[in-house]
C-alpha cells in the first residue's frame, strides 16, 4: 500500500507538469519509557505516516525544485500536496545542479538484518521491566549510588517506501531498540553522574539490562572525588565512547554539503595525508545490523562501503547527488533525507578500524596524561578544524590511573589531533552508527587550573 501511494503521487506530478520527481513515505511506530527509582516517570507511544514529495520543473538554465510533505494521507490531501508542490517548483529560482541521479539506482535490496518482525509486538510492559532491571542493578551495585536521572527503554519501528520518476521503487523496514541508565553517585557531599547505553536492531542483541545498569553505576562511581589539574600538555587517551566524537566531527567535514560551501578545513585535500598511518576510517551503509544501514540511500542509489581514510590518506568524500554535481564528482550513495527535507550527504555506519593495542596497554604506556571518559559542549569549528571541548576523565601517573578529574577543557586542531594519534585500540564499541576503539593522541593541551 505504501509504494502504491508513492507511485500515485509521482504519476500525478508528471501529469501536472513536473519533468522529474521523487517521493518518500515513512511510517513509524515508537514507544519510550522511563523509570526512576521504583516509579514510572513516563510512557509514550507515537505513530506517524508522512509523505514527502520533491518535484522538478524545467527552466532554460537548470531545474526549479520544491519539496513538501504532509502527515494527512487522505486522498484529497495527498493529491493537493502534489499539485501545490509542482506549482511551488515553478516559482523557485532555477539551479543547474538540481535533479535526480542520472541512473545507477539500486538493483538489489539485500536483507541487512534491520528488523525482527516478531518484535513489533513487544509489549510495553516488557520494556518497562527492562528499564526497572537496569535501574535496580545500578542502585544495588553500591550504597553510594543514591539517586538516578532515570533508566530509559525505547523501541521504534519504521517502514520506508521510496520511488522516483525514473522507475526506481523500493522499500525496507527497520527497528531500533535501546536501553540507557543514568545513575547518580554521592560521597562526602559531592555527587557525580554518568551513563551507559546499549542499542541494537534486535532486542536479543541488547546488553542484559542488569549489565547496562551496573556499567553505568561503575562509571559514575569512578568519578567520585574528582579534582582539577594544572593546565598542561600531555598525551590524551580517548576511550571508545569519546573517540567516536572525534569521528563525528570528521564525518561532518567530509560530507558534500560542507565541501561545496567551503565550510570544511579539509576542502581541496583529497588524496593528501591528513592523519596518522594508524588511522583508517570506513563508512558502510550495508553493514549487517548496522544502526545506520539501509539498502538504498535517500535518492534510490545503492548504499556501499566507502574507505574515507586509508592509513591516514584522505581517499573519498561522502556525497549525495547534488553535492556530487557541485563538486564535479559522482555520488557515493550517501544521500539521507526525511520526508520534508532535501537529500543531503551523511555517514551511515562510520568507524575507525581497530589497531593492536588494548586500553590497558595504552594507559600503562603513558607516564603522565589523561583518559577522557566524558566530553560536553559543541566546541568544534569545521571551517578551521579548531577543537575545544569540556571534558572529564581519569588522570594517569606512572602508567596507572591515579584519580578522577573534572572541569577540564581539551584544546587542539582536529587535523593535528588526527596526525598525532600514536595508538589505536583493538576493541570497537558500537553504541550508535559511529564507532571507534580507544585511541591515544601523543600531545594535547589540557586546560585546568
N, C-alpha and C positions, 0 to 999 in steps of 0.2 A: 504493500500500500504506500510506503514511504517513497519508493522510487517512482511509482505512478504519479504522485503529486509533483515530484521534481520534473518528470517528463512533460506533464501537462503545463507546468509553468514555463518551461523552455519553449515548447511549441507555440504558446500564446505570445511569448516575447518576440519570436521570429515573425509571427503574423502582424504584430504591432509595429514592426519596422526595425527591430534590433538586427544588426548584422551578425552578432555573436552574443552568447550569454552562457553563464553557468549558474547553478543553484545548489544549495545545500540545505538539508533538513536534519536537524539534530533533535532527537527525543531523549530526554534524560529523566532519571528517577534517582534521587539522592536522599539518604537518611543519615542523621547525625545525632549522637547522644553524648552528654557529658555527665559524669558522676564526680562528685566532690565529697570526700568522706563517705558517709553512708547514704547521702542524699543524691537523688537525680536532679541535676540543675536544669536540664532541658532535653527535650526530644523534638527533633524537627524532621519533617519529610517534605520534599519538594519535587513536583513533577512538572515538566515543561516540554513543549514542542515548538520549535522555532524554525521558520522557513526564511532563508536569505537568498536574494537574487542579485546577480551582477549582470548588467546589460550594457552592450556597446553599440554605439551608433556611429556610422561613418561620417568623416569630415575630410575636407581636402588635404589637410596636413596632419592627419592622425585619427584617433578614435576618441569619441566622447564616451564617458563611462559614469554610471551611477550605481549605487549599492543601497538596497533597502532590506528590511526584514520585518516579520510580523510573527506574533505568537497566537494570533487568531487565524486558525486554519479553516474557517468556514469558507465554502466555495466562493461566495461572492467577494469576501475579503481578499482571498488569495488572488483572484482574477484582477481585482482593483490594484493590488500591490504590483502586479506585472505591468499593467497599463501605466501606473504612476512612475515606475522605475524607468521605463523606456522614455516617457516624457521628460523626466528629470535628466536623463542622459543627454537628450537633445539640447538641453540648456547649459551644459557644462563646457568648459574650455577643452579643446582637443589636446591629446597627449600622444606624441609619436611613439612612445614606448608602451602604451596601453594595448591590451589584447590577451587572448587566450594563448597558452603554449602552442607552438607550431608542431603538434603531433607528439608521438612518443609516449602516449598515455599508457597506464598500467594494463598489461595484458594478462597478468596473473594476480590473483588475490589469495596469497598463501595464508594458512591458519597460523597466526602468530601467538596463539595461546593467550589471547587478551581477555577471555571471559570463560567462566564455567557456568553455562546457562542455568543449572540447577540452583546456583547460589543466588539467583534473582529472588528466590522465595525465602531467603534467610529472614527469620522473624526478628523484629526489632528487639525483642526480649533477649535474644542471643547476643546482640551487640551490647546491650546494657550489661549483661553478665560479664562480657569480656572487659568492659571498662571497670566494672566493680572488682574483678580479679586483679587487674593492673593496679588499681588504686589501693587495694588491701595489701598487695605484695610490697608496694613502695612503703607504706606506713608500718608494716610489720618487720621490715628489714632492720630497723634501728630506732630506739626510742627518741633519737634526735630528729627523726622525721616527724615533725609535729603538725604539719599542715600541707596544703596542696592547692595548686591552681586548677586542679581537676585532671581527670583522665577522660580522653575523648575516643570514641569509636565511631567510624563512619564507613558507609558502603554506598557507592554510586555506580550507576549503570547508564550506558548511553548507546544509542544506535545512530550511526551517521550514514546518510544517503546522499550521494553526490552525482551530479551529471552535468554535461555541457552540450552545447550545440554542435560540437564536432563528433558526437556519437558515443562519447565515453559515459558509462554509467556504472556505479559500484556502490557497495555498502558494506559496513562492518559493524561489529558490536564490541564494546569494551566494558570492563569493570575496574573499579579501584576501591580497595579496602585498606583502611589504615587504623592504627591504634597508637595513641600518644599519651604519655604520662608526664605530669609536671609537678613533682613533689617539692616541698619546702623543708629545709633542714635548719635547725636552730641550735645555737650553743653560746653560752656566755652573753646572751642578749643580742647576738648578731644572727641574721638569717641569710640563707643562700638558697637559690633555686636553680634547677637545671631540668633537662628533659631527655626523653628518648622516644623514638618513633619507629614503627615498623609499617611498611606499605608494600602492597603486592596486588597483582591481578587476581589472585585467588585467596580465599580465606585460609586454605591449607598452607599457603606459603608464608603467612604471617608468623612472626615470632610468637611464642606462647605468651599469653597475657601476663602471667607472673614474671616471666623473664623481662618483659618490657618495663614493668613497674620497678623491679629490683635494679635494673641497669640505670634507670632514671634516678633512683634514690642514691645509688652509689656515686653518680656524677654530682648530685647535689651535696652529698656528704664530703666529698673530697675538696669542695670549695670552702668549707668551714675554716675559719682562721685566716682568710685571705688578707694579704698585706700588699703594700705598694713597693716598688723598687725604684732605684735611681735610673734616670734616663741613661741609656747605653746603646751600644751597637753590638749585637750578639747573634749567633746562629738562632734561627727560629724554626721550630718544628710545627707543622700543622697536622693535627690528627685528621683522620679521613673526613669527618663531617665538617671541618673547617676548610680543608683543602679544596673541597668541591666548590666553595665560594669563589676561589680564585678561577676555577674553570668557568663558572657562570659569568664572571667578568670577561674572561677571554671570549666566550661564546658571543657576547654582545658586540665584541669588536671585530668578529669575522663574518657577521651576517650582512647580507646585501644592503639593507636599509642604512646601516651605519656607514658603509663604504661609499655609496654614491652620494650621500650627504656630506662626505668628508668629516664624519664625526667619529673616526676611529684612529688611534695612534698607529695602527698597522696599515693604513692606506698606502698602496704602492709597494708593499714589501713582500708580495707573493714570490716564493722561491728563495727568500732570504732565511738565514738562520736567526731566529728570534728567541730561542730558548736553549737550555742545556741539552746536550745529546741524550740525556736520560729521559727526555720528555717526548712521548708520542701520544697524541690525542686523537681519538676516533669518535665519529658520530655515526650511529647505525640505527635507522628507522625500522629495521626488520629484526631486531634482537628479540628472540623468543621471550615472551612475557615481560618485555620492557615497558616501563611506565610511560615512555614516550613513543612507543611503537605504533605503527599504523601501516596498512598495506599500500596506501597511496597518499600523496600529500594533498594540500588544500586546493590544488589545481588539477588533480587527477593523474599526476605523474607518479611513477613507481618510486617509493622510498628506497634507500640504498645505504650501503656502507661507504662513508667518506673519511679518508685519513686527512685530518686537518693539519696536524703537526706530525712530522716523521723525524724522529731523532733530532728534534729542535728546529727543523726546517719547515717553514710555512708552506704547505702543499696545496691547500684548497680553501676557498671561501665556502660559506653556506648560502645558497642563492635560491630565490623564487624566480618566477618568470619575469616579473617587472624589473627587479634589480639586475637580473642577468642581462636584459636588453640595455639597461642604463650603462652597464659596465662592458658591453660587447662580449659577453661570455654566455655559457649555457647554464640552465638551471641544474641544481644538484638534487632536485626533488625535495627541497626543504621548505616548501610553502606551508604556512599554517594560517588558519582563519577561523573566525567564528561566523555565524550566520549574518551578523550585521557589520562585519568589517571586511576590508580588502585583504587579500592574501599578503603575507609578509614572511620573510625568511626567518627561521628559528631552528635551534638544535632539536633533535629528537631524543635519542639516548646518547649522551656525550660522556666520555670517560677518559681518564688518564691511564694508560697501560701500566700494569704493575711492574715494579722493579725487583730487586733482590735483597732488600733489607726488611727487617721487622721493625716495628715501632720501638721495641725494647732495645734493639741494636742501635737505632738512631740516638736514643736517649743516652745509652752507655758511651757512644762515641762523641758526645757533646760535653765538653768540660764545663761550660757555663752558658746557659741560654734559656729559651722559653719554649714550652709546649703550649700551643694555642688550643684551647678547648671551646672557646666561645668568641664569636665576632658579632658586632652590632653596629648599627648606623650605616648610612649609604657610603659616603667616603671614597667614591671612585670616579675619576674623570676619564671617560673613554677617549676623549679627544687627545689628551696628553699622556694618558696612562698612569697619572698620579694616583696613588693609593694611600688612604689614611683612614683607618677604622678603629673603633673602640674594641678592646679585647680583654679577655680574662684567661687564666690558664694555670699552669704549674711551672714553678721555677726549677731549673736544673743546676745543680752544683756537683762537680766531680763525677759527672756521668750518672747522677741519681736525682730522683725527684726530691726536692728539698722542702718546698712549701707552696701553698696556693697563692696566686697573685691576682689582683684586680685593678680596675681604674687605670688601665694602660691604653696607649694608642700605638698602633703599628703603622709606620710610615715608610713609603718607598715608591718605586715606579714599577708597574706590573711587568714591563719589558725587562727591567733589570732583575726583578724577582724571578721571572721565568728563567733567565740566563743564569741566575745564582743557585738554582736547585742542584744540590750535590748528593742527594739520596732520595730514593723513591721506594715506598714500602711494597710488600708482597700482597697485601690484602685489600681489594677494592670493596668499599662499603656502599651498597646500593640502598639509599634511603629515599630516592626520587629518580628523576630522569637524568640528573647529572651526578656523577660519582667519581671518586678518586681514592687511591690509597693514601696513607700518610706520606708526607714529603718534608724535606728539610731545605731551607734556604740558608746559604752559608753566612750571610750577614744582613741584618735589617736593623733599622732604628726602632727601639722600644722606648717610648716616651712615658715616664712616670713622674716621680717627684723632681 
